């Protein structure tokens, strides 16, 4: 399953806090089925069944924040689409933790 890290950054808001805009974007994810998500301090990780689904989700998240009245948004997306074996959010974290324990 492909994994995306997405960070939506509204620019030019009158407030330095962005959490209300992040919450607006996160509500898109709450409506989705068959995905896994993990909110982090710097973005949200989303695991879905296909690259197409991830890109559709990213577009909806971007558009819903824009519709909230923001005039400019920077949306950063990183995608890990590995096809030689199945990956997951948990598996990627577990792999790094196992390597840390070996030291």
N, C-alpha and C positions, 0 to 999 in steps of 0.2 A: 504494500500500500504506500502511495506517496505521502510525504509529510511536508507541510508548509509552515514556515514561521512568518507571521504577518504582523506588521507594526503600522498603525495608522496615526499619522501625526498632523492634526489640524494646525494650520499656520495663520497667524493674524487674529486669533481670538482675543478677547479683551481680558482674559483670565489666564494666569500661568498654569492653573490646574487643567489637566486633560482627561481626568477620570470620567467625567460625565460623557465625553465623546466616546471613550473606550467602552463604556457601558452600553451606549447606543449600538456600537458595532458588535459587541458580544451578544446582544439580543438576537442578532441574525443567527448565531451559532446555536442558541437555545431552541430554535425552531427546526434545526436540522436533525435528521435521523441517520443512524449508521455512520457517525463520525466520532472521533475521540478528540478532546481538546484539553489543553493545559495553559492556563493563563500564567504568564511570568511577569516579572517587573518591567520587562522591556518589549513585550509582544505576546502574541498568542500562538501556540503550536496547534496545528490542526492535522489530523490524520483522516484520510478519506479513501474511498475505494478506487478513485481514478484522478488523474491529473485534471481532467475536464471539470470534475466536481470541485476540486480545490480552487480552480480559477473562477468558477461561477460564484463560489462562496466569497472569494476575495473581492470580486466585483460588487456583490451585494453589500458587503461590509463597507466598502469605499463609498458606494452610492448613498447608503442610508446616513452616513455621517455628513456627506455633502448636502443631503436634503434637510439636515437639521439647521441649515443656515450658514454653514462654514463656506467661505469663498475660495479657500485653497487648502488642499490636503496633499501631504507627501505620504504615499503608501509604499512601504518597503516589504518585498516578498522574497523569501528564500525557499527553494523547493528541493527536497531530496527525493528523487524518483529512481530508486534502485530496482533494476529488473532481473538481476542474477539471483536474488533471494528476497524473501519477504522481510520487510522491516516494520518496526513499530516504534512509537515513542518510548515505551518501556524498554524495548530491546536495545535501543541506542544508548539509553542511560545505563542500563545494566552492563553493557559491553565496556563502557568507560570505567564504571565502578570496579568491575572485575580486574581490569588492568591496573587500577590504583592499588588494589589489595595485594598484588603481586610484588610490589616494591618493598 
